[in-house]
């Protein structure tokens, strides 16, 4: 079996050494080079032709983002970013994902040598995913201002759809960009939205803030106990499962730091199951790009409870794993390209609202 070849790019000799040890310990991959700056990396890419690149966010001589932008334009290849757990680090990381990086690994804040070894399996898995992921060439959306009115879909035609219905979203690898493309089209009167995206603690708040700055709806990291209102989206924090609960006539958010479910916390299955229990036919489920099976069982439960569910199609996914598993499980009603997802969901909600009015 041919091993996945990896080039490690990081200005820290310690990080280069640790990443090399972690990767070379895996039976299916090997480091074929390590570079301290983008200029050395550029020559190594030309000479060694690696399958996957790990890239530090903050680099000397040339900014890591500038290097990534040039790389994805001239020689697109799978890139896994190695990011610091800081506000600045997270902002740069999301910019890297916009530019085409497949995923990122968060450097521990303290005791890097011990911390990175604990993340060894995660790093290796992300490299494997990156090798098989679909590369995207997209024009990044700048976050210096709000989205233009042309990008936002028209208001929902039947008000009952936005006041009684909910949109429940799950995603993983490639999901930050997919969620952005979905939410940025939501009109201000869209139904309340709950989102679980697999992401480490320390990044979800920055992710929510970033979305809030470009969307017409309000986007926040869920704190638990919030009323789910139209025009508001709640992102699961990296440390907790996000659940939907009922309090009288109101839908509420709830956080739970229980065991990992489907190997994740936050877990899409947990969110989907709570929507099945609390919202039933009032929910619309959306499962987007991601590796693994998280969400498949929960989406089937939503379907059985009367929800109408959408899955992102293979052609527009970075990784088709989660949508594919949800489709195979029988919980998906409609498969849609990402660019059409928001329009399809809102159209379905309007039709559901008309039916609800007749009851």
C-alpha positions in Angstrom: 0.0 0.0 0.0 1.4 3.4 -1.0 1.8 5.6 2.0 0.4 9.2 2.1 3.3 11.5 1.7 3.3 14.6 3.9 5.3 17.9 3.9 5.4 19.6 7.3 5.8 23.4 7.2 6.3 25.2 10.5 8.9 27.8 11.7 9.2 25.9 15.1 11.8 23.2 15.0 10.0 21.5 18.0 6.7 21.4 16.1 8.4 20.1 13.0 10.0 17.3 15.0 6.8 16.4 16.9 4.6 16.4 13.8 7.2 14.3 12.0 7.2 11.7 14.8 3.4 11.6 15.0 3.0 11.2 11.3 5.8 8.6 10.9 4.3 6.5 13.7 1.3 5.9 11.4 1.6 2.8 9.2 -0.1 4.5 6.2 1.8 7.8 6.0 5.2 9.3 6.1 6.9 12.8 6.2 9.0 13.3 3.1 10.2 16.7 4.1 10.0 19.5 6.7 10.3 23.2 5.9 10.9 26.2 8.2 9.4 28.8 5.9 7.2 29.0 2.8 10.2 29.7 0.4 11.8 26.4 1.4 8.4 24.7 1.3 7.8 25.9 -2.3 10.9 24.2 -3.5 10.1 21.0 -1.6 6.6 20.9 -3.1 8.1 21.2 -6.6 10.8 18.5 -5.9 8.9 16.1 -3.7 5.3 16.4 -4.8 3.7 15.5 -1.4 0.1 14.3 -1.1 -0.7 16.5 1.8 0.8 19.7 3.4 0.6 20.7 7.0 1.0 24.4 7.3 1.5 26.7 10.3 -0.8 29.7 10.4 1.9 32.2 11.3 5.0 31.9 9.3 8.2 34.0 8.8 9.3 35.7 5.5 5.9 35.1 3.9 2.6 35.2 5.7 1.0 31.7 5.9 -2.2 33.0 4.3 -0.4 34.6 1.4 1.5 31.4 0.8 -1.7 29.3 1.0 -3.5 31.7 -1.4 -0.7 31.4 -4.0 -0.5 27.6 -3.5 -4.2 27.1 -4.1 -4.1 29.2 -7.1 -1.0 27.8 -8.8 -0.7 24.3 -7.4 -3.9 23.2 -5.5 -3.3 20.5 -3.0 -4.8 19.2 0.3 -3.7 21.4 3.2 -4.2 20.9 7.0 -3.6 24.1 9.0 -1.8 23.9 12.3 -3.4 26.8 14.4 -2.9 28.4 17.8 -5.8 28.5 20.2 -6.1 32.2 20.3 -8.6 34.7 18.9 -6.1 35.9 16.3 -5.2 32.3 15.5 -8.8 31.3 15.0 -9.6 34.3 12.7 -6.6 33.4 10.5 -7.6 29.8 10.5 -11.1 30.6 9.2 -9.5 32.7 6.5 -7.4 29.7 5.6 -10.4 27.5 5.3 -12.0 30.1 3.0 -8.9 30.0 0.8 -9.2 26.2 0.4 -7.5 24.5 3.4 -9.3 21.2 4.1 -9.1 21.3 7.9 -7.1 22.5 10.9 -5.5 21.2 14.0 -5.3 23.3 17.1 -1.9 23.6 18.9 -2.2 23.2 22.7 -1.6 26.4 24.6 0.7 24.8 27.1 3.1 21.9 27.1 3.1 21.6 23.3 5.2 18.4 23.3 2.7 16.5 25.5 -0.4 18.1 24.0 0.5 17.4 20.3 1.2 13.8 21.1 -2.3 13.5 22.7 -3.7 14.9 19.5 -1.7 12.4 17.4 -4.7 10.4 16.2 -6.7 13.5 15.4 -3.8 14.9 13.3 -3.4 11.6 11.5 -7.1 11.3 10.8 -7.3 14.8 9.4 -4.3 14.1 7.1 -6.2 10.9 5.8 -9.3 12.9 5.3 -7.4 15.7 3.5 -5.8 13.2 1.1 -9.3 11.9 -0.1 -11.1 15.3 0.2 -12.5 17.2 -2.8 -10.5 20.4 -3.4 -12.5 23.5 -3.8 -11.6 26.6 -5.7 -13.9 29.4 -4.3 -13.9 33.1 -4.1 -13.7 34.0 -0.4 -16.3 36.3 1.1 -14.6 39.2 2.9 -16.0 39.9 6.3 -15.3 43.6 6.4 -18.9 44.4 5.8 -22.3 42.6 5.8 -23.5 40.5 2.9 -25.1 42.3 0.0 -28.9 42.2 -0.3 -28.6 40.3 -3.6 -27.2 37.3 -1.8 -30.0 37.0 0.7 -33.1 35.1 -0.3 -36.6 36.7 -0.2 -38.5 36.6 3.1 -40.6 33.5 3.7 -44.0 33.8 2.1 -46.0 32.4 5.0 -45.2 33.8 8.5 -46.3 30.7 10.3 -43.3 28.9 8.8 -40.8 31.2 10.5 -42.6 31.3 13.9 -43.3 27.6 14.3 -40.7 25.8 12.3 -37.0 25.2 13.0 -33.9 24.5 10.9 -31.5 22.0 12.4 -28.0 21.7 10.8 -25.1 19.4 11.2 -21.6 19.3 9.6 -18.0 18.4 10.0 -15.0 18.6 7.6 -15.6 21.4 5.1 -18.6 22.5 7.2 -17.4 26.0 8.1 -17.6 27.2 4.6 -20.8 25.2 3.8 -22.5 26.6 6.9 -21.4 30.1 5.9 -22.8 29.7 2.4 -26.1 28.4 3.8 -26.6 31.0 6.6 -25.5 33.9 4.5 -28.6 33.4 2.3 -31.1 33.3 5.2 -33.5 36.3 5.3 -34.0 38.1 8.6 -37.3 36.4 9.3 -36.0 32.9 8.8 -36.9 30.3 11.4 -34.7 29.7 14.4 -31.6 27.7 13.5 -29.5 25.3 15.6 -26.1 24.2 14.2 -23.6 21.6 15.3 -20.2 21.8 13.6 -17.4 19.6 14.8 -14.9 22.1 16.0 -12.6 22.5 19.1 -13.4 24.6 22.1 -11.9 28.1 21.5 -12.9 28.3 17.9 -16.7 28.1 17.9 -17.2 31.6 19.4 -14.9 33.1 16.7 -16.8 31.1 14.1 -20.2 32.4 15.4 -18.8 36.0 15.5 -17.5 35.7 12.0 -20.9 34.5 10.7 -22.7 37.2 12.6 -20.6 39.9 10.9 -21.7 38.8 7.4 -25.2 37.4 7.8 -28.6 39.1 7.9 -29.6 36.9 10.8 -28.1 37.0 14.3 -25.5 34.2 14.9 -24.1 33.4 18.3 -22.4 30.6 20.2 -25.1 28.9 22.3 -24.8 29.5 26.0 -27.8 27.3 27.0 -31.2 28.6 28.1 -31.8 30.9 25.2 -35.1 31.1 23.5 -34.9 30.0 19.9 -36.4 32.9 17.9 -36.8 33.6 14.2 -33.8 35.3 12.7 -31.4 33.7 15.2 -28.9 30.9 14.7 -27.1 29.2 17.6 -23.7 27.4 17.1 -22.9 24.5 19.4 -19.8 25.4 21.6 -16.8 23.2 21.1 -17.0 21.9 24.7 -20.7 20.8 24.8 -23.5 19.0 23.0 -26.2 21.4 21.8 -29.8 20.2 22.3 -33.3 21.6 21.5 -35.7 21.7 24.4 -39.3 22.8 25.0 -40.4 25.1 27.8 -44.1 25.6 27.5 -44.8 27.0 24.0 -41.2 28.0 23.5 -38.2 26.3 22.0 -35.0 26.6 24.1 -31.3 25.8 23.8 -29.7 23.4 26.2 -26.0 22.4 26.6 -24.8 19.1 27.9 -21.2 18.0 28.6 -22.0 14.3 28.7 -20.0 11.5 27.0 -18.9 11.6 23.4 -21.6 10.5 21.0 -20.6 9.1 17.6 -17.0 10.0 18.8 -17.9 13.7 19.1 -18.8 16.4 21.5 -20.6 18.4 20.2 -22.4 15.6 18.3 -24.8 16.0 15.4 -26.7 12.9 16.5 -27.4 14.5 19.9 -28.8 17.7 18.3 -30.9 15.8 15.7 -32.3 13.4 18.3 -33.4 16.3 20.5 -35.1 17.9 17.5 -36.9 14.7 16.8 -38.2 14.5 20.4 -39.1 18.2 20.7 -40.0 19.5 17.3 -41.0 16.5 15.2 -42.7 17.6 12.0 -41.9 21.3 12.8 -38.2 20.7 12.1 -36.2 20.8 8.9 -33.0 18.8 9.1 -29.9 19.7 7.0 -26.8 17.5 7.0 -23.7 19.0 5.2 -20.2 17.9 4.3 -18.2 15.9 6.8 -16.3 12.7 7.5 -17.9 9.8 9.4 -21.4 8.8 10.4 -22.4 11.4 13.0 -25.9 12.6 12.3 -27.1 9.6 10.3 -29.0 7.9 13.2 -30.3 11.2 14.5 -31.5 12.3 11.1 -33.4 9.0 10.7 -35.1 9.7 14.1 -36.1 13.1 12.8 -37.5 11.6 9.7 -39.6 9.1 11.6 -40.8 11.9 13.8 -42.2 13.7 10.7 -39.3 16.1 9.9 -38.3 16.8 6.3 -34.6 16.3 5.8 -32.0 17.6 3.3 -28.5 16.2 2.5 -25.8 18.0 0.6 -25.0 16.2 -2.6 -21.6 14.5 -3.3 -20.4 16.9 -6.0 -20.6 20.0 -3.7 -19.2 18.2 -0.5 -15.6 18.4 0.5 -16.2 15.0 2.2 -19.4 13.1 1.4 -19.2 10.8 4.5 -21.9 12.2 6.7 -24.5 13.0 4.0 -23.8 9.6 2.4 -24.4 7.8 5.7 -27.6 9.7 6.4 -28.9 8.9 2.9 -28.0 5.2 3.3 -29.8 5.1 6.7 -33.0 6.3 5.1 -33.4 9.6 6.9 -33.0 11.9 3.9 -35.9 13.2 1.9 -34.0 15.3 -0.6 -30.4 15.6 -1.9 -29.4 19.1 -2.9 -26.3 21.0 -4.1 -24.9 23.4 -1.5 -25.6 26.4 -3.7 -29.3 25.5 -3.8 -29.7 24.3 -0.2 -30.9 27.6 1.4 -33.4 28.2 -1.4 -34.7 24.6 -1.2 -35.1 24.7 2.6 -36.9 28.0 2.6 -39.2 26.8 -0.2 -40.1 23.7 1.7 -40.7 25.7 4.9 -43.1 28.0 3.1 -45.1 25.0 1.8 -45.1 23.5 5.3 -46.4 26.8 6.7 -49.3 26.7 4.2 -50.2 23.2 5.4 -49.9 24.2 9.0 -52.3 27.0 8.4 -55.0 24.6 7.2 -54.9 22.5 10.4 
